[in-house]
Amino acid sequence: MTGGGPDIWLGIDLGTQGVRAVAVTSEGRLLGTGSSPLTSHRRGAHHEQDPEQWWRAVCAAVGQTCAAGADPRRIRALAVDATSGTVTLTDRHGRCVTPGLMYDDGRATVETEQVNAVGEHQWAKAGYRRMQRSWGLPKLHWLLDRYPHAVADGWRLAHQSDVINRRLVGHDVPTDAGNALKSGADAATVTWPEEVFAALGIPAGLLPGLVLPGTVIGEVCAGAAAECGLVPGIPVVAGTTDGCAAQLGSGATAVGSWNSVLGTTLVLKGVTEDLLRDPNGVVYSHRSPSGHWLPGGASSTGAGLVAREFAGADLERLTDAAEPLLPTGLLRYPLVSPGERFPFVAPDAVAFTSRGPAGSAEDFGALMQGVAYVERLCFDYLDLLGAPVEGAVVLTGGATRNPVWNQLRADVLRRPVSLPRHGGPALGMAVLAASACGEHGATGAALDRAAAAMVRVDRVLEPRSSHRSAHDEGYTRLLGLLVGRGWLPGTVADHARERTAR
């Protein structure tokens, strides 16, 4: 390694709307960032992207990061995360031959029923009971139906991050067990369930190898280095999904800790010692690079309604007007789009309010409050499953720019919450790269040490007791409304009420 200066770890995040890269030192100092947009094609349940633009955007984002002050000669390793469940097919030379079917593409309805009928026992063993139509395996099944020559031509399944990793190293790469989970991989054994795939008519030769996140899978080749502005020979570490990457970037890596990401939607992920099994199929668990498990789920509620319902509004002024109205008796179930996934599964769920708002300030306050109540229900559901939920809670995501919303969430959850100075999936990938190739050593404890060194806490918010009883009352009222609509199981609501009464 040449060049003076600190060791640098490069994290690359492939999101829905763009690619982001960050370069971070072993002590968590941010040396450079870069980003490049991505475009999607949506038509009904179809959501596609051109895989070639993934690579162009990665090169642009990495180039910006290096130009911003990250010396590529000091980059010790890099890792890439991507959207969970996004798949494509590649030819014998690794070139993408189909569009990328995105994480929320819902076209594989019939194939989902076939996958669940054949693999019912395996999916129950994996802890999530049923696959959803947006998952990777149903979409792979759909692709093979539309491209019947794929097997004979030697095409292979590739997840979004696999496409980038192959371009980086210049040869075939294994996929990580995180991204492969929704494609049917058994995360406990890090294998493909061969009997299930054989019954579905999917040959083993179509599937990439499997490794745990954090495994070194190659080095940056000369061609990729020239395109991205890197130097050849940088180790490439198998990454994971964007949700798991965000969790690593929050510093929530120890057993019992949780990361709640509030962006367009609400995503909650934690760490458990053992695999968490959910008989209702609401929660699923990825495998942590440390060997632990990362259970969680994604709600369809979130901050996405803010841009839609309050477009053009001065959000700071609106927040200031809403703050003295909290807690409000106006209850909102703020679904961004129809259908709920977590903390319960209800395909027919729609947004609702308990009454009309007195004005835009109360309406906005009720939206913030409604998301916080759903977040609390997520924790109550995880507690019902036996997960350790009393550990540290870290808040990340775009909505954390609103300090009133942050404090409201601490109040509703009745527990302290922390906010990191920097966060996000790209930082999580830098942490993962450092845990695999840095001084921390490639061990289970290395991930915790790397996260502790590189993720810095900005502030901690303590819950206020002044509105506790009012929030408890509003929360239990919302439970009743959800049960009354037939979406929330009564057993879950009873458990949430019991926890509230403690």
C-alpha positions as CSV (number, residue, x, y, z in Angstrom):
1,M,0.0,0.0,0.0
2,T,1.4,3.4,-1.0
3,G,0.5,6.9,-0.1
4,G,0.5,8.6,3.3
5,G,-2.6,8.9,5.5
6,P,-5.1,6.7,7.4
7,D,-6.6,3.5,6.3
8,I,-9.8,4.1,4.4
9,W,-12.9,1.8,4.1
10,L,-15.2,2.3,1.1
11,G,-19.0,1.6,1.4
12,I,-21.3,1.6,-1.7
13,D,-25.1,1.6,-1.4
14,L,-27.4,0.8,-4.3
15,G,-30.7,2.4,-3.4
16,T,-33.9,2.7,-5.4
17,Q,-33.3,6.3,-6.5
18,G,-29.5,6.4,-6.6
19,V,-26.1,5.1,-5.6
20,R,-24.2,6.6,-2.7
21,A,-20.6,6.0,-1.7
22,V,-18.7,7.0,1.4
23,A,-15.1,6.7,2.4
24,V,-14.5,6.5,6.2
25,T,-11.4,6.0,8.4
26,S,-11.1,3.3,11.1
27,E,-12.0,6.0,13.6
28,G,-15.2,7.0,11.8
29,R,-13.9,10.2,10.1
30,L,-15.8,10.9,6.9
31,L,-13.3,11.7,4.1
32,G,-15.5,11.8,1.1
33,T,-18.9,11.0,-0.3
34,G,-20.4,10.7,-3.7
35,S,-23.8,10.0,-5.3
36,S,-25.4,9.4,-8.7
37,P,-29.1,9.0,-9.5
38,L,-30.9,6.0,-10.9
39,T,-34.1,5.9,-12.9
40,S,-36.9,3.3,-12.8
41,H,-39.6,2.1,-15.1
42,R,-43.0,1.5,-13.5
43,R,-46.0,0.0,-15.1
44,G,-48.7,-1.4,-12.8
45,A,-47.1,-4.0,-10.6
46,H,-44.0,-4.0,-12.7
47,H,-40.9,-2.1,-11.5
48,E,-37.7,-2.4,-13.5
49,Q,-34.3,-0.8,-13.8
50,D,-31.6,-1.1,-16.4
51,P,-28.7,-3.0,-14.7
52,E,-26.1,-1.2,-16.9
53,Q,-27.0,2.1,-15.2
54,W,-26.2,0.5,-11.8
55,W,-22.6,0.1,-12.9
56,R,-22.4,3.6,-14.4
57,A,-23.9,5.1,-11.2
58,V,-21.4,3.2,-9.0
59,C,-18.5,4.5,-11.0
60,A,-19.7,8.0,-10.8
61,A,-20.4,7.9,-7.1
62,V,-17.0,6.3,-6.3
63,G,-15.2,8.8,-8.5
64,Q,-16.8,11.7,-6.7
65,T,-15.9,10.1,-3.3
66,C,-12.2,9.9,-4.3
67,A,-12.2,13.4,-5.8
68,A,-13.7,14.7,-2.5
69,G,-10.6,13.7,-0.6
70,A,-10.4,9.9,-0.3
71,D,-7.0,8.8,-1.6
72,P,-7.8,5.5,-3.5
73,R,-4.3,4.3,-2.6
74,R,-5.4,4.1,1.0
75,I,-8.6,2.2,0.5
76,R,-8.1,-1.1,2.3
77,A,-11.4,-2.8,1.3
78,L,-14.8,-2.1,0.0
79,A,-18.3,-3.6,0.3
80,V,-21.6,-3.1,-1.6
81,D,-25.2,-3.4,-0.4
82,A,-28.3,-3.3,-2.6
83,T,-32.1,-3.4,-2.5
84,S,-33.4,-6.7,-1.1
85,G,-35.1,-9.0,-3.6
86,T,-33.9,-7.2,-6.8
87,V,-32.8,-9.9,-9.3
88,T,-31.8,-10.3,-13.0
89,L,-30.3,-13.0,-15.2
90,T,-26.8,-12.9,-16.6
91,D,-25.2,-14.8,-19.5
92,R,-22.0,-17.0,-19.3
93,H,-19.9,-13.8,-19.4
94,G,-21.7,-12.1,-16.6
95,R,-23.6,-9.7,-18.8
96,C,-27.1,-8.9,-17.7
97,V,-29.6,-10.2,-20.3
98,T,-32.9,-9.2,-18.6
99,P,-34.0,-6.0,-16.8
100,G,-33.5,-5.8,-13.1
101,L,-36.8,-6.7,-11.4
102,M,-36.9,-4.4,-8.5
103,Y,-37.5,-5.2,-4.8
104,D,-41.2,-4.2,-4.9
105,D,-42.0,-5.6,-8.4
106,G,-45.2,-7.6,-7.8
107,R,-45.8,-9.4,-11.1
108,A,-45.0,-12.9,-9.9
109,T,-48.4,-13.6,-8.3
110,V,-49.0,-17.1,-9.7
111,E,-45.4,-18.0,-9.2
112,T,-45.6,-17.0,-5.5
113,E,-48.4,-19.5,-4.9
114,Q,-46.3,-22.2,-6.6
115,V,-43.2,-21.4,-4.6
116,N,-45.1,-21.4,-1.3
117,A,-46.9,-24.7,-2.1
118,V,-43.6,-26.5,-2.9
119,G,-41.4,-24.9,-0.3
120,E,-43.9,-24.6,2.6
121,H,-41.8,-26.7,5.0
122,Q,-38.5,-25.0,4.1
123,W,-39.9,-21.5,4.5
124,A,-41.4,-22.4,7.9
125,K,-38.0,-23.7,8.9
126,A,-36.4,-20.5,7.8
127,G,-38.7,-18.6,10.2
128,Y,-40.9,-16.6,7.8
129,R,-43.5,-19.2,6.7
130,R,-44.4,-17.8,3.3
131,M,-42.7,-15.9,0.6
132,Q,-44.2,-12.7,-0.8
133,R,-44.7,-12.0,-4.5
134,S,-42.0,-9.2,-4.5
135,W,-39.3,-11.7,-3.3
136,G,-36.5,-12.9,-5.4
137,L,-37.5,-16.6,-5.9
138,P,-41.0,-16.0,-7.3
139,K,-39.5,-13.4,-9.7
140,L,-36.8,-15.9,-10.7
141,H,-39.5,-18.4,-11.4
142,W,-41.3,-15.8,-13.5
143,L,-38.2,-15.0,-15.5
144,L,-37.5,-18.7,-16.3
145,D,-41.1,-19.0,-17.6
146,R,-40.5,-16.0,-19.9
147,Y,-37.0,-17.1,-21.0
148,P,-37.3,-20.9,-21.4
149,H,-33.9,-21.0,-23.1
150,A,-32.1,-19.5,-20.1
151,V,-31.0,-22.8,-18.6
152,A,-29.7,-24.2,-21.9
153,D,-27.8,-21.0,-22.6
154,G,-26.1,-21.1,-19.2
155,W,-27.7,-18.0,-17.8
156,R,-27.5,-17.5,-14.0
157,L,-29.4,-15.7,-11.3
158,A,-27.8,-12.5,-10.1
159,H,-28.8,-10.1,-7.3
160,Q,-28.3,-6.4,-7.7
161,S,-25.1,-6.4,-5.7
162,D,-23.8,-9.5,-7.5
163,V,-23.9,-7.5,-10.8
164,I,-21.6,-4.8,-9.3
165,N,-19.3,-7.2,-7.4
166,R,-18.7,-9.2,-10.7
167,R,-17.8,-6.0,-12.5
168,L,-15.5,-5.0,-9.7
169,V,-13.5,-8.2,-9.6
170,G,-13.9,-9.3,-13.3
171,H,-15.0,-12.9,-12.6
172,D,-17.9,-14.9,-11.3
173,V,-18.7,-14.2,-7.6
174,P,-20.8,-15.9,-4.9
175,T,-23.8,-14.1,-3.6
176,D,-24.2,-13.2,0.1
177,A,-26.7,-15.0,2.3
178,G,-28.5,-11.7,3.1
179,N,-29.4,-10.8,-0.5
180,A,-30.1,-14.5,-1.3
181,L,-32.6,-14.9,1.6
182,K,-35.6,-13.8,-0.5
183,S,-34.3,-16.1,-3.3
184,G,-34.7,-19.1,-1.1
185,A,-31.3,-19.5,0.5
186,D,-31.1,-21.2,3.8
187,A,-29.3,-18.6,6.0
188,A,-28.7,-21.0,8.8
189,T,-26.7,-23.5,6.7
190,V,-25.7,-21.0,4.0
191,T,-26.9,-23.4,1.3
192,W,-29.6,-23.5,-1.3
193,P,-32.5,-25.9,-0.5
194,E,-31.8,-28.3,-3.5
195,E,-35.0,-30.3,-3.1
196,V,-37.2,-27.3,-3.3
197,F,-35.4,-25.9,-6.4
198,A,-35.5,-29.3,-8.1
199,A,-39.3,-29.5,-7.5
200,L,-39.7,-26.1,-9.0
201,G,-37.6,-27.1,-12.0
202,I,-34.7,-24.7,-11.2
203,P,-31.3,-26.4,-11.8
204,A,-28.5,-25.9,-9.4
205,G,-26.3,-24.6,-12.2
206,L,-28.4,-21.5,-12.4
207,L,-27.6,-20.5,-8.8
208,P,-24.5,-18.6,-7.6
209,G,-22.4,-19.8,-4.7
210,L,-23.3,-18.7,-1.2
211,V,-21.2,-17.0,1.4
212,L,-21.9,-15.1,4.6
213,P,-21.8,-11.3,4.4
214,G,-18.3,-10.1,5.3
215,T,-16.5,-12.7,3.2
216,V,-13.7,-11.5,0.9
217,I,-14.8,-12.6,-2.6
218,G,-12.1,-11.1,-4.8
219,E,-10.1,-8.0,-5.6
220,V,-10.8,-4.9,-7.8
221,C,-9.5,-5.8,-11.3
222,A,-7.6,-3.4,-13.5
223,G,-10.5,-2.7,-15.8
224,A,-12.9,-1.8,-13.0
225,A,-10.2,0.3,-11.3
226,A,-9.8,2.4,-14.4
227,E,-13.5,2.9,-14.8
228,C,-14.1,3.8,-11.1
229,G,-11.0,5.7,-10.3
230,L,-9.7,3.1,-7.9
231,V,-6.5,1.1,-7.8
232,P,-6.3,-2.6,-8.6
233,G,-6.1,-5.1,-5.8
234,I,-8.5,-3.6,-3.3
235,P,-10.3,-6.5,-1.5
236,V,-14.0,-6.7,-2.3
237,V,-16.1,-7.9,0.7
238,A,-19.5,-9.6,0.2
239,G,-22.1,-7.1,1.4
240,T,-25.8,-7.5,2.3
241,T,-29.2,-5.9,1.8
242,D,-29.7,-2.2,2.1
243,G,-31.8,-2.7,5.3
244,C,-29.1,-4.8,7.0
245,A,-26.5,-2.3,5.8
246,A,-28.4,0.6,7.3
247,Q,-28.5,-1.3,10.6
248,L,-24.7,-1.8,10.6
249,G,-24.3,1.9,9.8
250,S,-26.4,2.8,12.8
251,G,-24.1,0.9,15.1
252,A,-26.9,-1.5,16.3
253,T,-24.8,-4.7,16.0
254,A,-25.0,-6.1,19.6
255,V,-27.6,-8.6,20.6
256,G,-30.7,-6.8,21.8
257,S,-30.0,-3.6,20.0
258,W,-32.4,-2.2,17.3
259,N,-32.3,0.2,14.4
260,S,-35.5,2.0,13.4
261,V,-35.2,3.6,10.0
262,L,-37.9,6.1,9.1
263,G,-37.8,7.2,5.5
264,T,-40.5,6.8,2.9
265,T,-41.6,3.7,5.0
266,L,-40.7,2.4,8.4
267,V,-38.1,-0.4,8.7
268,L,-37.2,-1.9,12.1
269,K,-34.3,-4.4,12.5
270,G,-32.6,-5.8,15.5
271,V,-30.1,-8.5,16.7
272,T,-30.9,-11.8,18.3
273,E,-28.7,-14.7,19.4
274,D,-31.0,-17.3,17.7
275,L,-33.2,-17.4,14.7
276,L,-36.6,-15.8,15.5
277,R,-39.5,-17.8,14.1
278,D,-42.8,-16.1,13.3
279,P,-45.9,-18.3,12.8
280,N,-47.6,-15.4,11.1
281,G,-44.9,-14.8,8.6
282,V,-44.6,-11.1,9.4
283,V,-41.0,-11.0,10.6
284,Y,-38.1,-12.6,8.7
285,S,-34.4,-12.8,9.8
286,H,-31.2,-12.2,7.9
287,R,-27.9,-13.7,9.0
288,S,-25.5,-11.2,10.6
289,P,-21.8,-11.2,9.5
290,S,-21.1,-11.9,13.2
291,G,-23.2,-15.2,13.0
292,H,-26.1,-13.7,15.0
293,W,-29.5,-13.0,13.4
294,L,-31.1,-9.8,12.2
295,P,-34.9,-10.1,12.6
296,G,-37.2,-7.3,11.5
297,G,-39.6,-6.1,8.9
298,A,-40.8,-3.2,6.8
299,S,-44.1,-1.4,7.4
300,S,-46.0,0.4,4.7
301,T,-46.5,3.4,7.0
302,G,-43.9,6.1,7.0
303,A,-42.8,9.6,6.1
304,G,-43.7,9.1,2.4
305,L,-47.0,10.8,3.1
306,V,-45.3,14.0,4.0
307,A,-44.2,14.8,0.5
308,R,-47.5,13.7,-0.9
309,E,-49.9,15.4,1.4
310,F,-47.8,18.5,2.4
311,A,-46.0,19.2,-0.8
312,G,-44.8,22.8,-0.9
313,A,-45.5,23.3,2.8
314,D,-42.9,24.9,5.1
315,L,-42.3,21.8,7.2
316,E,-40.4,23.6,10.0
317,R,-43.3,26.0,10.5
318,L,-45.8,23.2,10.3
319,T,-43.9,21.2,12.8
320,D,-43.7,24.2,15.2
321,A,-47.5,24.5,14.9
322,A,-48.1,20.8,15.4
323,E,-45.9,20.4,18.5
324,P,-48.2,22.0,21.1
325,L,-51.1,19.9,19.8
326,L,-49.4,16.7,20.7
327,P,-50.6,14.2,21.9
328,T,-53.6,14.7,19.6
329,G,-56.9,12.8,19.9
330,L,-56.9,12.6,16.1
331,L,-55.7,9.1,15.2
332,R,-54.1,8.4,11.8
333,Y,-53.0,5.1,10.4
334,P,-50.6,6.6,7.8
335,L,-50.2,4.0,5.1
336,V,-48.0,5.2,2.2
337,S,-49.6,2.7,-0.1
338,P,-52.3,0.1,0.3
339,G,-51.5,-3.1,2.1
340,E,-49.5,-3.7,5.3
341,R,-46.5,-6.0,5.9
342,F,-45.4,-5.3,9.4
343,P,-46.3,-5.4,12.3
344,F,-49.1,-7.4,10.7
345,V,-49.9,-8.7,7.2
346,A,-53.1,-7.2,5.7
347,P,-53.1,-6.9,1.9
348,D,-56.4,-5.0,2.0
349,A,-55.3,-2.4,4.6
350,V,-55.8,1.2,3.7
351,A,-55.0,4.5,5.4
352,F,-57.6,6.0,7.7
353,T,-58.2,8.7,10.3
354,S,-60.5,8.6,13.4
355,R,-62.1,11.9,12.4
356,G,-61.4,15.0,10.3
357,P,-58.5,17.2,11.4
358,A,-59.1,20.7,12.8
359,G,-56.4,22.0,10.4
360,S,-53.2,21.2,8.7
361,A,-51.1,21.4,11.9
362,E,-53.2,18.8,13.7
363,D,-53.2,16.6,10.6
364,F,-49.4,16.7,10.3
365,G,-49.1,16.1,14.1
366,A,-51.4,13.1,13.8
367,L,-49.3,11.7,10.9
368,M,-46.2,11.9,13.0
369,Q,-48.0,10.4,16.0
370,G,-49.5,7.6,13.9
371,V,-46.1,6.4,12.6
372,A,-44.8,6.5,16.2
373,Y,-47.7,4.3,17.4
374,V,-47.1,1.8,14.6
375,E,-43.4,1.7,15.5
376,R,-44.4,0.9,19.1
377,L,-46.7,-1.9,17.9
378,C,-43.7,-3.3,15.9
379,F,-41.8,-3.6,19.2
380,D,-44.8,-5.1,21.0
381,Y,-45.1,-7.7,18.2
382,L,-41.4,-8.6,18.4
383,D,-41.7,-9.0,22.2
384,L,-44.6,-11.4,21.6
385,L,-42.3,-13.5,19.4
386,G,-39.7,-13.6,22.2
387,A,-37.2,-11.2,20.8
388,P,-35.1,-9.2,23.3
389,V,-36.5,-5.7,22.8
390,E,-35.2,-3.8,25.8
391,G,-31.8,-2.9,24.3
392,A,-30.5,0.3,22.7
393,V,-32.7,1.9,20.0
394,V,-31.0,3.9,17.2
395,L,-33.0,6.2,14.9
396,T,-31.9,6.8,11.4
397,G,-33.5,7.8,8.1
398,G,-34.5,11.0,6.5
399,A,-37.3,11.8,9.1
400,T,-34.6,12.2,11.8
401,R,-34.1,15.7,10.4
402,N,-37.3,16.6,12.3
403,P,-36.3,17.0,16.0
404,V,-40.0,17.1,17.2
405,W,-40.7,13.8,15.5
406,N,-37.6,12.2,17.1
407,Q,-38.7,13.3,20.6
408,L,-42.2,12.2,19.9
409,R,-41.0,8.7,19.0
410,A,-39.0,8.5,22.3
411,D,-42.0,9.6,24.2
412,V,-44.3,7.0,22.5
413,L,-41.8,4.2,22.9
414,R,-41.2,5.2,26.5
415,R,-37.5,4.6,26.2
416,P,-34.3,6.5,25.3
417,V,-33.3,6.7,21.6
418,S,-30.0,7.7,20.1
419,L,-29.1,9.4,16.8
420,P,-25.8,8.8,15.1
421,R,-23.8,11.7,13.7
422,H,-23.5,9.9,10.4
423,G,-25.5,6.8,9.3
424,G,-26.9,5.0,6.4
425,P,-26.3,1.8,4.4
426,A,-23.1,3.1,2.7
427,L,-21.5,3.7,6.1
428,G,-22.7,0.2,7.1
429,M,-20.8,-1.3,4.2
430,A,-17.6,0.7,5.2
431,V,-18.0,-0.8,8.7
432,L,-18.4,-4.3,7.3
433,A,-15.3,-3.9,5.1
434,A,-13.3,-2.8,8.1
435,S,-14.6,-5.7,10.2
436,A,-13.5,-8.2,7.5
437,C,-10.1,-6.7,6.6
438,G,-9.0,-4.3,9.3
439,E,-7.2,-4.5,12.6
440,H,-10.5,-5.7,14.3
441,G,-10.0,-9.1,12.7
442,A,-12.5,-11.2,10.8
443,T,-14.3,-12.6,13.8
444,G,-17.8,-12.2,15.2
445,A,-16.7,-9.7,17.7
446,A,-14.9,-7.7,15.0
447,L,-18.2,-6.3,13.7
448,D,-19.1,-4.9,17.1
449,R,-15.7,-3.4,17.5
450,A,-15.7,-1.8,14.1
451,A,-19.1,-0.4,14.6
452,A,-18.2,1.0,18.0
453,A,-15.1,2.7,16.5
454,M,-16.7,4.1,13.3
455,V,-20.3,5.0,14.2
456,R,-20.4,8.1,16.5
457,V,-23.5,8.9,18.6
458,D,-24.6,12.5,18.0
459,R,-27.2,12.8,20.8
460,V,-29.5,10.7,23.0
461,L,-33.2,11.7,23.6
462,E,-34.8,10.7,26.9
463,P,-38.6,10.0,27.0
464,R,-40.7,12.6,28.7
465,S,-43.3,11.4,31.2
466,S,-45.6,14.4,30.9
467,H,-47.8,12.9,28.1
468,R,-47.3,9.2,28.8
469,S,-50.9,8.5,29.8
470,A,-52.3,10.3,26.8
471,H,-50.1,8.4,24.4
472,D,-51.0,5.1,26.1
473,E,-54.7,5.9,25.7
474,G,-54.3,7.0,22.1
475,Y,-52.2,3.9,21.3
476,T,-54.8,1.5,22.8
477,R,-57.5,3.2,20.8
478,L,-55.6,2.7,17.6
479,L,-55.2,-1.0,18.5
480,G,-59.0,-1.3,18.8
481,L,-59.5,0.4,15.4
482,L,-57.0,-2.0,13.7
483,V,-58.6,-5.0,15.3
484,G,-62.1,-3.8,14.4
485,R,-61.1,-3.6,10.7
486,G,-59.9,-7.2,10.8
487,W,-56.3,-6.4,10.1
488,L,-54.6,-6.8,13.5
489,P,-55.0,-10.2,15.3
490,G,-56.6,-9.9,18.7
491,T,-53.8,-11.9,20.3
492,V,-51.3,-9.2,19.2
493,A,-53.5,-6.4,20.4
494,D,-54.0,-8.1,23.8
495,H,-50.2,-8.4,24.2
496,A,-49.7,-4.8,23.3
497,R,-52.3,-3.7,25.8
498,E,-50.7,-5.9,28.5
499,R,-47.3,-4.3,27.8
500,T,-48.9,-0.9,28.0
501,A,-50.3,-1.6,31.4
502,R,-47.0,-2.7,32.9
